[in-house]
């Protein structure tokens, strides 16, 4: 599990790291700009944001992360903890708001609760342009026809579905799918994507996975895929 902590105060960082680092891999950003950037290029299970940062407010960071299609749960820590502040946080994409002086143990409980809730949501069926993804049972259907994928191909497709609407780089896919340090050829992801397309797109003349040249892949969800297929070798 990976957590992003956006905080300037080194003493406060050290106080929380004693709890968080026992169970999570924690990345640190000292400015709102750095935090927004890391949330865009990495996949975090939870993001912790201090409301008072040297370059912007924590709610500004939350707005930036949501605008970049980041769906990671966000906890905001605020010295100005009030009902008005809580409402402001919720309106800007925050999932939980804690007073800044809350105990590290309570923050860790909040992180754990959001991860559990998010994992439940991830298992809910997803429907995109005629495709049905049963994430709990790892089944893919198109117009009620079950599509058979190899295990690694399914895992990649599921990851793209969970990140739908967002560009996922080849490096991110490699990091997420292969974590044991084995050597992989540079075209490993491309080969798997081609195999996935041959199973779920080509037989039905559909286009679900979009190649964003120079960046990676994306499943677009804002509009129906066109009824045409063209080969993309990337």
C-alpha positions as CSV (number, residue, x, y, z in Angstrom):
1,X,0.0,0.0,0.0
2,X,1.3,3.4,-1.0
3,X,0.5,6.8,0.7
4,X,1.4,10.3,-0.3
5,X,2.0,12.8,2.5
6,X,2.0,16.5,1.5
7,X,3.5,18.4,4.4
8,X,6.2,21.0,5.0
9,X,6.8,20.6,8.7
10,X,9.6,18.0,9.2
11,X,8.7,17.5,12.9
12,X,5.1,16.7,12.0
13,X,6.2,14.4,9.2
14,X,8.5,12.4,11.6
15,X,5.7,12.2,14.2
16,X,3.3,10.6,11.6
17,X,5.9,8.5,9.8
18,X,6.4,6.5,13.0
19,X,2.9,5.1,12.6
20,X,2.4,5.1,8.8
21,X,5.7,3.6,7.8
22,X,5.0,0.4,9.7
23,X,2.3,-0.6,7.2
24,X,2.6,1.7,4.2
25,X,5.2,2.9,1.7
26,X,5.1,6.7,2.2
27,X,6.2,9.3,-0.3
28,X,6.7,12.9,0.9
29,X,6.1,16.2,-0.9
30,X,6.9,19.4,0.8
31,X,4.9,21.7,-1.5
32,X,1.4,21.7,-3.0
33,X,2.9,21.8,-6.5
34,X,5.0,18.7,-5.8
35,X,2.1,16.9,-4.2
36,X,-0.2,17.5,-7.1
37,X,2.5,16.4,-9.6
38,X,3.2,13.1,-7.7
39,X,-0.5,12.4,-7.4
40,X,-0.8,12.7,-11.2
41,X,2.1,10.3,-12.1
42,X,1.8,7.8,-9.3
43,X,-0.9,5.5,-8.0
44,X,-1.7,6.1,-4.3
45,X,-4.0,4.3,-2.0
46,X,-4.5,7.4,0.1
47,X,-3.2,11.0,0.0
48,X,-2.6,13.0,3.2
49,X,-2.5,16.8,2.8
50,X,-1.8,19.6,5.3
51,X,-4.0,22.6,4.7
52,X,-1.2,25.1,5.2
53,X,1.6,24.7,2.6
54,X,4.3,27.1,1.6
55,X,2.9,27.7,-1.9
56,X,-0.9,27.0,-1.6
57,X,-3.6,25.7,0.6
58,X,-4.4,22.0,1.0
59,X,-7.8,22.5,-0.6
60,X,-6.0,23.9,-3.7
61,X,-4.0,20.7,-3.9
62,X,-7.2,18.7,-3.6
63,X,-8.7,20.6,-6.5
64,X,-5.6,20.1,-8.6
65,X,-5.5,16.3,-8.0
66,X,-9.2,15.9,-8.8
67,X,-8.9,17.9,-12.0
68,X,-6.1,15.6,-13.1
69,X,-8.5,12.6,-12.8
70,X,-6.9,11.3,-9.6
71,X,-9.4,9.3,-7.7
72,X,-7.3,8.4,-4.7
73,X,-9.0,9.1,-1.3
74,X,-7.8,12.3,0.3
75,X,-7.4,13.2,4.0
76,X,-6.9,16.9,4.8
77,X,-5.3,17.9,8.1
78,X,-6.4,21.4,9.1
79,X,-5.4,23.7,12.0
80,X,-8.6,25.6,11.3
81,X,-11.0,22.7,12.0
82,X,-14.6,23.8,11.9
83,X,-17.9,22.8,10.4
84,X,-17.4,25.5,7.6
85,X,-13.9,24.0,6.9
86,X,-15.3,20.5,6.7
87,X,-18.0,21.6,4.2
88,X,-15.3,23.4,2.1
89,X,-13.2,20.3,2.1
90,X,-16.0,18.0,1.0
91,X,-16.9,20.4,-1.8
92,X,-13.3,20.2,-3.1
93,X,-13.0,16.4,-3.3
94,X,-11.7,15.6,0.2
95,X,-12.9,12.4,1.7
96,X,-12.0,13.0,5.4
97,X,-11.0,16.1,7.3
98,X,-9.1,15.9,10.7
99,X,-7.8,18.6,13.0
100,X,-4.1,18.9,12.7
101,X,-3.5,18.0,16.3
102,X,-5.3,14.7,16.1
103,X,-3.2,11.7,17.2
104,X,-1.1,9.8,14.6
105,X,-3.0,6.6,15.6
106,X,-6.3,8.3,14.7
107,X,-4.9,9.4,11.3
108,X,-3.7,5.9,10.6
109,X,-7.2,4.6,11.4
110,X,-8.6,7.0,8.9
111,X,-6.1,5.9,6.3
112,X,-7.0,2.2,6.9
113,X,-10.7,2.9,6.7
114,X,-10.5,4.7,3.4
115,X,-8.4,2.0,1.9
116,X,-10.9,-0.7,2.9
117,X,-13.8,1.4,1.5
118,X,-11.9,2.0,-1.7
119,X,-11.2,-1.6,-2.1
120,X,-14.9,-2.5,-1.8
121,X,-15.7,0.1,-4.4
122,X,-13.1,-1.3,-6.7
123,X,-14.9,-4.7,-6.7
124,X,-18.2,-3.2,-8.0
125,X,-19.1,-4.1,-11.6
126,X,-18.1,-1.5,-14.2
127,X,-20.0,-1.0,-17.5
128,X,-18.2,0.9,-20.3
129,X,-19.5,1.2,-23.9
130,X,-21.1,-2.3,-24.0
131,X,-18.3,-3.9,-21.9
132,X,-19.1,-5.4,-18.5
133,X,-16.3,-5.9,-16.0
134,X,-17.0,-8.1,-13.0
135,X,-14.0,-7.1,-11.0
136,X,-14.8,-9.4,-8.1
137,X,-15.0,-12.5,-10.2
138,X,-12.5,-11.3,-12.8
139,X,-14.9,-11.7,-15.7
140,X,-15.1,-9.5,-18.9
141,X,-18.1,-9.6,-21.2
142,X,-19.2,-7.8,-24.3
143,X,-22.9,-7.8,-25.0
144,X,-23.2,-10.8,-22.6
145,X,-20.4,-12.8,-24.3
146,X,-17.6,-13.7,-21.9
147,X,-14.2,-12.9,-23.2
148,X,-11.2,-15.0,-22.2
149,X,-7.9,-13.3,-21.4
150,X,-4.7,-14.7,-20.0
151,X,-4.1,-13.8,-16.3
152,X,-1.5,-11.0,-16.9
153,X,-3.6,-9.5,-19.7
154,X,-6.7,-9.4,-17.5
155,X,-4.7,-7.8,-14.7
156,X,-3.5,-5.0,-17.1
157,X,-7.0,-4.5,-18.4
158,X,-8.4,-4.3,-14.9
159,X,-5.8,-1.8,-13.9
160,X,-6.8,0.4,-16.9
161,X,-10.5,0.1,-16.0
162,X,-9.8,1.1,-12.4
163,X,-7.9,4.1,-13.8
164,X,-10.5,4.8,-16.5
165,X,-10.4,8.4,-17.8
166,X,-6.8,8.8,-16.8
167,X,-3.7,8.2,-18.9
168,X,-1.6,5.4,-17.5
169,X,2.1,5.2,-18.5
170,X,3.8,2.1,-19.6
171,X,6.2,2.5,-16.7
172,X,3.3,2.6,-14.2
173,X,1.9,-0.6,-15.7
174,X,5.2,-2.3,-15.4
175,X,5.7,-1.1,-11.8
176,X,2.2,-2.3,-10.8
177,X,2.2,-5.6,-12.6
178,X,5.8,-6.8,-12.1
179,X,7.2,-6.0,-8.7
180,X,9.8,-8.8,-8.3
181,X,12.6,-7.1,-10.1
182,X,12.7,-9.4,-13.1
183,X,14.2,-8.1,-16.3
184,X,11.5,-7.3,-18.9
185,X,11.9,-6.3,-22.6
186,X,11.0,-2.7,-23.5
187,X,8.0,-3.8,-25.5
188,X,6.4,-6.0,-22.9
189,X,3.5,-3.7,-22.2
190,X,2.9,-3.2,-26.0
191,X,2.7,-6.9,-26.6
192,X,0.2,-7.4,-23.8
193,X,-1.9,-4.5,-25.0
194,X,-2.0,-5.9,-28.5
195,X,-3.1,-9.3,-27.2
196,X,-5.9,-7.6,-25.1
197,X,-7.1,-5.6,-28.1
198,X,-7.2,-8.8,-30.3
199,X,-9.6,-10.4,-27.7
200,X,-11.8,-7.5,-26.6
201,X,-11.8,-5.0,-29.5
202,X,-11.0,-6.6,-32.9
203,X,-13.8,-9.2,-33.0
204,X,-16.4,-6.6,-32.3
205,X,-14.8,-3.7,-34.3
206,X,-14.7,-1.6,-31.1
207,X,-12.1,0.8,-29.7
208,X,-11.9,0.7,-25.9
209,X,-8.2,1.3,-25.2
210,X,-6.8,4.5,-26.5
211,X,-3.0,5.0,-27.1
212,X,-1.8,8.4,-26.0
213,X,1.4,8.7,-27.9
214,X,4.4,9.5,-25.8
215,X,2.4,9.0,-22.6
216,X,0.7,5.6,-22.3
217,X,-2.9,4.2,-22.5
218,X,-6.3,5.4,-21.5
219,X,-9.8,4.0,-21.4
220,X,-12.0,6.9,-22.2
221,X,-15.5,7.0,-20.6
222,X,-16.9,10.4,-21.4
223,X,-18.4,9.2,-24.7
224,X,-19.3,6.0,-26.5
225,X,-16.5,4.4,-28.5
226,X,-17.0,4.6,-32.2
227,X,-18.1,1.6,-34.2
228,X,-14.8,1.3,-36.0
229,X,-11.5,-0.3,-35.4
230,X,-8.0,0.5,-36.7
231,X,-4.7,-1.1,-35.8
232,X,-2.5,0.8,-33.5
233,X,1.0,-0.7,-33.2
234,X,2.0,1.3,-30.2
